[in-house]
Each structure stands twice: as C-alpha cells, then as structure tokens.
C-alpha cells in the first residue's frame, strides 16, 4: 500500500486524481490533498511515515514545483516525487527531474499513464524494501563473521539455531570488495530463492546457504568463471555462534594453505580432514641433502649451490598435494639452525658478526605467505652463509690465527710485536697484511674487541669505570674513556647512565 500526497493549485485536478487512484488502487491511501504547497510541506515534515509518494504540479503561483520537490527531498529523501506539467513546460520538467523527481505526468493526464506510473512506483517500493532487508542481513552477517556482534541479539540470528547450512568462500587477491559485491548483485535472484545470505569482505566473498536433505542441496554456484587464481572453498555446519566462527577459521586456514601453495589445490572435506590428521614435520633432506649443502657452502662453490637449489625447487614445486605452511616453514628453519650449529663449531662457538642479517632472513621466512617466498628466504640464508665462507677462504690462515689470538687474550697487554711473533711473521709485514684483509689496523681491531667487552660489563653495577677499563686491558682510564667515546659517541659514564635508566 502506498500513502500519497497530491499538490496542485487547481482543485478539479486534485479531485480527478483522487477519484482515479481510489478506483484503480483501492489499497492506496490519499493522506493529504493540497492546493497550497506551504501546508503540504508542514504536513510532510510533521507526519513521518504517512507519505510514500508526492504528486505535484511544477507551475504554481506562490512557489514552483521544482523548489517544492527540492525542499521535500531535503526533509524526506526517501519519498518518491512525481512531477505534473503541461507540454510547454519542458524546462520545468528537466529541472524537476534534476532536483529529484523520479517521473513526470503531462497535463492533461491520461488514465493509462497515471496507472502505469503508480504501478511502477509500487514495484520500486517492493524492490527497495526487499533490497533494504537484504542489505541489513548482509551487514549483520559481516558483523557475525568478524565476531563483532552479540549472538544473543535476536536481530542477528539470520537462521534458526542448529539449522544445517553450507558456508562458501571465494577468495581472489586480484579482486576487491566492490568486484565481489558486483558478483553478488548479479546473483541476487538466485540467493533470494535459496534464502542465502552473503557479504563481501576485503578480497573475499562469503555465502551461507541453508540446506536440507542431501548434502549440498541448494548450494548456489554463483561464480562459474572462477578462473585459476580464485580459491573456492565450502564447508557444512550447524548454524550457531561457535559453529560459524569455527567454520570461518577453518576456511581461512584452507585459504592460507592454498595461497601458500600457489592456489593449485582444492580438496573435498574428507581429504582435508585426512590431510590435517596426517600433518607431520617436513624433511628438507628430500629437497636439500644437508651433508651436500654443508660441503658446498664450506668450499664456497656458488655454481654447485645454484644447481642444487634449482633441483630442490623443482622437486618442491613438483609435489602434487602441496605443503602444510607451518610444517614446511618449521622444516626450513630447522635446516637453517643445523647449518648455524655447524658454523659455531667452525668458529669456536660464536656466530660471526658478518652473519648478523641471518635472524632477519629467518623472520621473513616465518612470515612468508607463499611457498616461493619461503624458498626465496631459504636461498637468501644459504647465499649469505656461502658469502661468509667465500670471504673466509680469501683470508690467509695466519690472519685468522692472529684474530683468534687477539679475541682470546684482549685483556692482556698485547703489542703488534707480540702478535706478529705468535704467527711467526715480521711485525711490519704482519701489520700491512692484517690491515689489508681485516680492513683496520691491529690496534683498532684490539680496541674494538676491548670496547665490546667493556659494554657487556657496564651492567655490573658493582664495577667502577676504572675497574672495567683494567679488566678489558686498558691500563690508563683516561685513554679508555677517549677510545670508548670514539666507538660509542658518549663517555663510559654517560653510556652507563643510559642503560641504567632503561
């Protein structure tokens, strides 16, 4: 039923329109009939819910229908506006349509045209009401998906508790929310028939459809053109708060699995369950034999490393049932830690500073969202270790022996002469070779080691600055202070205050 207000400065027009509408649309109600626009505006403003449609002449003595339409749209934008005008008032009609009128009637109004317009308005009202309800359900559904609503609120139930449903999720990182909403809009009629509810969220489209009888009955196949890059997953569940959240969580995990593996795998529920129950630690030996990689790295053979990595990648990609992301990344990280232990063995229990970026690479590996990202991080990790051993191979053994001797005896009085004698070299030759391969003089290297040791002792509150200087090999506290400031850009006292105030 439509509630209609008529506005025209000719009483005979109002009477004729009222009689025709009462005769043809007995369910409609004329809630107001006005020859003066001002009281019509007051009536519309003071009686919300009493006006669905306004039919107005657009050429009246006190106020034009164009201005009237604009005022009514400001007061009640949901009201349907229909303009009436003579053939000669085309410019008025154009302005009325611009200001919000949805249709117009030409005077003298013909019965067929009047009936046609009101039938159209009635259809639009039903469609708008239906669309509004669908939009509300979509908004409620999105809030339930995100866990942002109290399930006890009956307005957010959507389906009866325990109702058998199927939850379907389409995911495509190349499509945004607007594109999925367009897909859903094109499928409105099908979703209405099945009483389904859907919503678009980020790069995903979610649909829940109530089912009965055989599994999958009533499932809306709305994305026939999925393509290779679209993840298409579904799962049956009983409608309820916990059940919906568990279902959403499961489908998101499966989306991540398929994202990680290049979106190449789609399994039914039975295979998913079997896969989950059989998840086990990935053995990287299948793709990268540890002893072979270790030998290649320690010999600095980049050509052999690249060949081995290519073969490992080929085997990885060739695995037909994909990888469980967490398990695969655990396997890769474990492989890296084994190599790290091997380096510690070589370097007297320490990881060299030149490998300080290793932890950053492992962090990137943990956070990788695709198989190829994870593999690229593993390759970067191995490449850095290879570079370390290649650089190490360039350094003569007597320089490595000297640096190890300095690191072990920095707290003692060490001179260039003493270290040179330890490696059986002429002091002048040893000095030039040390700077060539280490990049700094032996004295600078010794001070660097001593300041690093001093920093670690700064947190010992019982130790005075002078005592720390002596413990790390400095006999002169003033000289210790100047060297410390050179490396740390602040005095030992200032540095200690800084770390104590943290």
ChimeraX attribute file (.defattr): number of C-alpha atoms within 10 A of each C-alpha:
attribute: neighborCount
match mode: 1-to-1
recipient: residues
	/A:1	12
	/A:2	18
	/A:3	16
	/A:4	21
	/A:5	24
	/A:6	23
	/A:7	26
	/A:8	21
	/A:9	17
	/A:10	13
	/A:11	12
	/A:12	10
	/A:13	18
	/A:14	19
	/A:15	12
	/A:16	11
	/A:17	18
	/A:18	17
	/A:19	12
	/A:20	14
	/A:21	19
	/A:22	13
	/A:23	11
	/A:24	12
	/A:25	15
	/A:26	10
	/A:27	11
	/A:28	16
	/A:29	18
	/A:30	18
	/A:31	17
	/A:32	17
	/A:33	21
	/A:34	19
	/A:35	18
	/A:36	16
	/A:37	23
	/A:38	12
	/A:39	13
	/A:40	20
	/A:41	17
	/A:42	11
	/A:43	17
	/A:44	21
	/A:45	14
	/A:46	10
	/A:47	10
	/A:48	11
	/A:49	10
	/A:50	18
	/A:51	22
	/A:52	22
	/A:53	21
	/A:54	23
	/A:55	24
	/A:56	29
	/A:57	27
	/A:58	26
	/A:59	19
	/A:60	17
	/A:61	10
	/A:62	10
	/A:63	13
	/A:64	16
	/A:65	26
	/A:66	24
	/A:67	14
	/A:68	21
	/A:69	29
	/A:70	17
	/A:71	14
	/A:72	21
	/A:73	17
	/A:74	10
	/A:75	14
	/A:76	15
	/A:77	12
	/A:78	12
	/A:79	20
	/A:80	22
	/A:81	25
	/A:82	24
	/A:83	25
	/A:84	24
	/A:85	20
	/A:86	16
	/A:87	11
	/A:88	10
	/A:89	13
	/A:90	12
	/A:91	8
	/A:92	19
	/A:93	25
	/A:94	13
	/A:95	16
	/A:96	26
	/A:97	17
	/A:98	13
	/A:99	17
	/A:100	19
	/A:101	23
	/A:102	15
	/A:103	17
	/A:104	22
	/A:105	20
	/A:106	18
	/A:107	13
	/A:108	11
	/A:109	15
	/A:110	10
	/A:111	12
	/A:112	8
	/A:113	13
	/A:114	17
	/A:115	15
	/A:116	10
	/A:117	16
	/A:118	18
	/A:119	13
	/A:120	12
	/A:121	20
	/A:122	16
	/A:123	12
	/A:124	13
	/A:125	16
	/A:126	12
	/A:127	12
	/A:128	12
	/A:129	12
	/A:130	13
	/A:131	13
	/A:132	12
	/A:133	12
	/A:134	18
	/A:135	15
	/A:136	14
	/A:137	20
	/A:138	19
	/A:139	17
	/A:140	20
	/A:141	22
	/A:142	19
	/A:143	15
	/A:144	19
	/A:145	19
	/A:146	11
	/A:147	14
	/A:148	10
	/A:149	15
	/A:150	13
	/A:151	14
	/A:152	9
	/A:153	8
	/A:154	10
	/A:155	11
	/A:156	17
	/A:157	18
	/A:158	16
	/A:159	19
	/A:160	12
	/A:161	11
	/A:162	12
	/A:163	14
	/A:164	19
	/A:165	24
	/A:166	25
	/A:167	24
	/A:168	22
	/A:169	23
	/A:170	20
	/A:171	25
	/A:172	21
	/A:173	12
	/A:174	9
	/A:175	14
	/A:176	16
	/A:177	15
	/A:178	13
	/A:179	15
	/A:180	23
	/A:181	17
	/A:182	12
	/A:183	15
	/A:184	22
	/A:185	11
	/A:186	12
	/A:187	15
	/A:188	17
	/A:189	11
	/A:190	15
	/A:191	23
	/A:192	12
	/A:193	10
	/A:194	16
	/A:195	15
	/A:196	24
	/A:197	25
	/A:198	25
	/A:199	23
	/A:200	24
	/A:201	17
	/A:202	13
	/A:203	16
	/A:204	21
	/A:205	23
	/A:206	23
	/A:207	22
	/A:208	27
	/A:209	22
	/A:210	23
	/A:211	21
	/A:212	11
	/A:213	8
	/A:214	7
	/A:215	12
	/A:216	17
	/A:217	14
	/A:218	20
	/A:219	20
	/A:220	18
	/A:221	10
	/A:222	15
	/A:223	14
	/A:224	6
	/A:225	7
	/A:226	13
	/A:227	10
	/A:228	10
	/A:229	15
	/A:230	22
	/A:231	22
	/A:232	23
	/A:233	20
	/A:234	23
	/A:235	17
	/A:236	20
	/A:237	19
	/A:238	20
	/A:239	22
	/A:240	17
	/A:241	19
	/A:242	12
	/A:243	14
	/A:244	20
	/A:245	14
	/A:246	13
	/A:247	22
	/A:248	20
	/A:249	13
	/A:250	15
	/A:251	19
	/A:252	15
	/A:253	14
	/A:254	21
	/A:255	22
	/A:256	18
	/A:257	23
	/A:258	24
	/A:259	22
	/A:260	21
	/A:261	20
	/A:262	17
	/A:263	20
	/A:264	16
	/A:265	15
	/A:266	16
	/A:267	14
	/A:268	10
	/A:269	13
	/A:270	8
	/A:271	11
	/A:272	12
	/A:273	11
	/A:274	10
	/A:275	15
	/A:276	10
	/A:277	9
	/A:278	8
	/A:279	12
	/A:280	12
	/A:281	13
	/A:282	18
	/A:283	16
	/A:284	18
	/A:285	13
	/A:286	11
	/A:287	16
	/A:288	19
	/A:289	14
	/A:290	16
	/A:291	11
	/A:292	13
	/A:293	19
	/A:294	19
	/A:295	12
	/A:296	18
	/A:297	23
	/A:298	19
	/A:299	14
	/A:300	21
	/A:301	16
	/A:302	15
	/A:303	9
	/A:304	15
	/A:305	21
	/A:306	13
	/A:307	11
	/A:308	18
	/A:309	18
	/A:310	13
	/A:311	13
	/A:312	19
	/A:313	16
	/A:314	12
	/A:315	14
	/A:316	19
	/A:317	15
	/A:318	10
	/A:319	9
	/A:320	10
	/A:321	13
	/A:322	19
	/A:323	20
	/A:324	22
	/A:325	23
	/A:326	14
	/A:327	15
	/A:328	20
	/A:329	23
	/A:330	17
	/A:331	17
	/A:332	21
	/A:333	20
	/A:334	15
	/A:335	18
	/A:336	19
	/A:337	12
	/A:338	13
	/A:339	20
	/A:340	17
	/A:341	14
	/A:342	14
	/A:343	20
	/A:344	14
	/A:345	12
	/A:346	12
	/A:347	12
	/A:348	9
	/A:349	11
	/A:350	12
	/A:351	16
	/A:352	11
	/A:353	8
	/A:354	12
	/A:355	14
	/A:356	11
	/A:357	11
	/A:358	18
	/A:359	11
	/A:360	12
	/A:361	19
	/A:362	21
	/A:363	12
	/A:364	15
	/A:365	24
	/A:366	17
	/A:367	13
	/A:368	18
	/A:369	17
	/A:370	19
	/A:371	23
	/A:372	16
	/A:373	15
	/A:374	24
	/A:375	20
	/A:376	17
	/A:377	20
	/A:378	21
	/A:379	16
	/A:380	16
	/A:381	22
	/A:382	20
	/A:383	17
	/A:384	18
	/A:385	23
	/A:386	22
	/A:387	18
	/A:388	18
	/A:389	19
	/A:390	17
	/A:391	13
	/A:392	15
	/A:393	13
	/A:394	9
	/A:395	16
	/A:396	12
	/A:397	12
	/A:398	17
	/A:399	18
	/A:400	15
	/A:401	13
	/A:402	19
	/A:403	18
	/A:404	14
	/A:405	15
	/A:406	18
	/A:407	14
	/A:408	11
	/A:409	15
	/A:410	21
	/A:411	18
	/A:412	14
	/A:413	11
	/A:414	15
	/A:415	13
	/A:416	16
	/A:417	14
	/A:418	12
	/A:419	20
	/A:420	20
	/A:421	14
	/A:422	13
	/A:423	17
	/A:424	11
	/A:425	14
	/A:426	12
	/A:427	17
	/A:428	11
	/A:429	10
	/A:430	22
	/A:431	19
	/A:432	13
	/A:433	18
	/A:434	22
	/A:435	16
	/A:436	12
	/A:437	16
	/A:438	14
	/A:439	11
	/A:440	14
	/A:441	16
	/A:442	22
	/A:443	13
	/A:444	13
	/A:445	18
	/A:446	20
	/A:447	19
	/A:448	16
	/A:449	16
	/A:450	24
	/A:451	24
	/A:452	14
	/A:453	19
	/A:454	21
	/A:455	16
	/A:456	10
	/A:457	20
	/A:458	20
	/A:459	13
	/A:460	11
	/A:461	10
	/A:462	9
	/A:463	13
	/A:464	12
	/A:465	19
	/A:466	16
	/A:467	14
	/A:468	22
	/A:469	26
	/A:470	16
	/A:471	18
	/A:472	22
	/A:473	21
	/A:474	23
	/A:475	15
	/A:476	11
	/A:477	15
	/A:478	12
	/A:479	12
	/A:480	25
	/A:481	19
	/A:482	14
	/A:483	20
	/A:484	23
	/A:485	16
	/A:486	11
	/A:487	13
	/A:488	13
	/A:489	12
	/A:490	15
	/A:491	17
	/A:492	24
	/A:493	12
	/A:494	12
	/A:495	16
	/A:496	18
	/A:497	13
	/A:498	11
	/A:499	10
	/A:500	11
	/A:501	6
	/A:502	5
